[in-house]
Amino acid sequence: MRKSGIRIAVAVTALMVTEAGAAQQSKPKPHFAWTCLPDPKRHVPYSAEFNLTNTYPGSDGNLVVYNYWETQALDSHGRSLGTTTFPDPNHKGPPQTTGVACDPPTNTQYRWNSLTKQIIVLKMPKLEESKGCWESESGDLFVDFDTARRLAAEAEARTRQIDQMARDPDNPDPLVEDLGTMTLQGVEVQGTRTIRPPATSSTDPEPPYLREEHWASPLLGVWLQQEVDYPPSTKHNIKWSRRVTNLNLSDPAPSTFEPPRDYKVVTEAMHQVPCEAQIEHSDPQSAKRNK
């Protein structure tokens, strides 16, 4: 098989928040809101449903398989949606759903949670104002537009570098394998497999993953199937997978992006703040969509 540099996952930078003085009372870390920035790679309307699986060792040593679900959508006006539904880990209550929807025409972001039954309506800055760091009125939500753009550019540059290496017969990368193409839910996808050797001694650090397989749709600019094997551990997942189970290429109805109507609504404006902490983070929206 020829080697390929089709886009592979990029490690997400660790997030840390530092306080401005040791004498100050500690403040809870803010959650990172979506930037809601337009993505030139995503312009074809679609809606999709995914099944995700975490496999990890249980307290008794047996493997535990945990299933959850995601939905994604994008319409011709640039509205985007992402929801995640988790079952109750104690099997005593209903599943919990969190959702985020971006509405660029109105510069609004909607965030909701079925557990709290609350909707946060964020009034986002206009596209031309989306620079630097912004925070919600409550201080609970934070966006660093410049860092999000920089990380996206670095990921794109890394992808181009891998593509060039893969096409150069004098510099083959034996760790990246082209899996060719196949069809998922009626859409052609291109696959790659990336393998990293495990640590050979107790003093060597373990790689972030052992095997990573991705099937991406060039038409949609998103991954439709993924599978990752991690080094053996009793502290975290040893396997993760994500597969599309339903895909519709028609323009989603406007109601697709509306939050639940029976939840409490809290409206907050975003305001610009100094990026004093120089927080390194990745836009969750980009992490899901970048190939």
Order of alpha helices (4+ residues) and beta strands (2+ residues): beta-beta-beta-beta-beta-beta-beta-beta-beta-alpha-beta-beta-beta-beta-beta-beta-alpha
